Amino acid sequence: MKAKRAKRLLSAALVMTMLAGILGGCSSSKESSADASAEANTKTEADAEKEPEAEKEPEAEADASGDDIAYPEKGISVICPWSAGGGTDACLRAFCEALGKDLGVTLTVDNQTGGGGILGHQAIADAEPDGYTIGMITFELATYKKLGTSELTWESYDPLCRVNTDAAAITVNAEWAKSNNITDLASYIEYCKAHPGEVQMGGSSNASVWHIAGGYLMQETGIDIQMITYQEGAATAVQNAASGFIQGVTVSLAEARSFIESGHLVCLGVMDEERNESFPDVPTCKEQGYDITYFTQRGMAIPKNVDPAIKAKLEAACEAAIADADFVDFMKNNGQAISYMNSADYTEYLKQSAEDVANAMDTLGL
C-alpha cells in the first residue's frame, strides 16, 4: 500500500511538473507575441514618422516657381552687345529700370561691344550661371554661325522673353536730300538709279540686321548703293549720316529719332505694315508702292544651367516689367514697339528665325 501510494504521489508530481512547463511555455509564448507585436508597432510608428520626409516633392516644385528662393540678394549686371546710345541700349536701359522695381535691386547695363555684337553675346553665354549676369540678345545672333564668325546660336542661352521688335527705315541726311530734290522714297530710288554705287548708307556691323535691311532695299527696288558697316553698332552710323559723312542709314526710327527731330535727318519710309505711332507723318514703304517689310528683335536671356527657381523669378519679373507704365511710356515716346513673348514662345520664335535669316542671307549672298 505504501509503495502504491508513493507511486501515486510521484506520478502526481510529474504531472504538476509537466503542467508547470506547459503553462510556462504558454506564458513565454504570449510574452514573445506581445514583444513581437510591440516591436511591429514600434516599426510602424517609426515608418509613419519617416513618411512626411518622403512627401517633400511638392515643396521642391514650389521652390522652382522662385517664390521661396532668396534671390536676388545683390545687384544684377546686364550685358548689352551694342554701343551706348543705340536702339538696343535704349530699350535695355528702360527695361532694366522696370525689372529693378519688381526684383528690388539695381540692374546695371554693361556695354560690351565689338566683333559685330559677338563679344557681348559671348559674354552672356560665358557668364557664371548664378543669375547675377544676364543680357539682351539680338537679331544678329542668327547670323554668326552662317557667317562662320562664331558658333553662338540661340541654343547657347536660356531665353527669358522677347521684349521688342523694330522695323528698319530709310533715313537720309536732310541737306543732301534737299540739294538733290529728294522728298520721298520714289525720288530717292530715282536718284540712286541715276547714280549707281554712289550713295552710301550705313547700318551697323557686317551681316547685322540693318546691313541686311540695305540688302533687302536693293533687292526690292533694283538700286545699287554702298552699305557702310559699323562694328560697334548703329549709333555711330546715325551720327555719321547726320554729319554728312554718309548719305543715310537703314536703321530703326528709334535709333535715328533725335537727329530726325533736330532736323539733321529726314525719314523717307519705314519697312513696316503700319506707320509708327511716334512718327505718324512717315509713310510705310508699302504705302509708296514698295512691298518691303523688315524687322529686328531684342530679348532677354541667361546663361545655360541657371537654377530653375532663379529663372522662374526672372521670367515673372520680365512679365511684370513689360507692363510697367514708365517702360510702356518710354517705348512709345522713343518709337520702339513692345512685342512681348514668354520664354516658351520666344524659344520657338528664335528657332524659326534662325532658319528664316539663314535663307535670307543666302538670297543676299552673305
C-alpha positions, 0 to 999 in steps of 0.5 A: 500500500505504501509503495502504491501510494508513493507511486501515486504521489510521484506520478502526481508530481510529474504531472504538476511538473509537466503542467508547470512547463506547459503553462510556462511555455504558454506564458513565454509564448504570449510574452514573445507575441506581445514583444513581437507585436510591440516591436511591429508597432514600434516599426510602424510608428517609426515608418509613419514618422519617416513618411512626411520626409518622403512627401517633400516633392511638392515643396521642391516644385514650389521652390522652382516657381522662385517664390521661396528662393532668396534671390536676388540678394545683390545687384544684377549686371546686364550685358548689352552687345551694342554701343551706348546710345543705340536702339538696343541700349535704349530699350535695355536701359528702360527695361532694366529700370522696370525689372529693378522695381519688381526684383528690388535691386539695381540692374546695371547695363554693361556695354560690351561691344565689338566683333559685330555684337559677338563679344557681348553675346559671348559674354552672356553665354560665358557668364557664371550661371548664378543669375547675377549676369544676364543680357539682351540678345539680338537679331544678329545672333542668327547670323554668326554661325552662317557667317562662320564668325562664331558658333553662338546660336540661340541654343547657347542661352536660356531665353527669358522673353522677347521684349521688342521688335523694330522695323528698319527705315530709310533715313537720309541726311536732310541737306543732301536730300534737299540739294538733290530734290529728294522728298520721298522714297520714289525720288530717292530710288530715282536718284540712286538709279541715276547714280549707281554705287554712289550713295552710301548708307550705313547700318551697323556691323557686317551681316547685322540686321540693318546691313541686311535691311540695305540688302533687302532695299536693293533687292526690292527696288533694283538700286545699287548703293554702298552699305557702310558697316559699323562694328560697334553698332548703329549709333555711330552710323546715325551720327555719321549720316547726320554729319554728312559723312554718309548719305543715310542709314537703314536703321530703326526710327528709334535709333535715328529719332533725335537727329530726325527731330533736330532736323539733321535727318529726314525719314523717307519710309519705314519697312513696316505694315503700319506707320509708327505711332511716334512718327505718324507723318512717315509713310510705310514703304508699302504705302509708296508702292514698295512691298518691303517689310523688315524687322529686328528683335531684342530679348532677354536671356541667361546663361545655360544651367541657371537654377530653375527657381532663379529663372522662374523669378526672372521670367515673372519679373520680365512679365511684370516689367513689360507692363510697367507704365514708365517702360510702356511710356518710354517705348512709345515716346522713343518709337520702339514697339513692345512685342512681348513673348514668354520664354516658351514662345520666344524659344520657338520664335528664335528657332524659326528665325534662325532658319528664316535669316539663314535663307535670307542671307543666302538670297543676299549672298552673305 
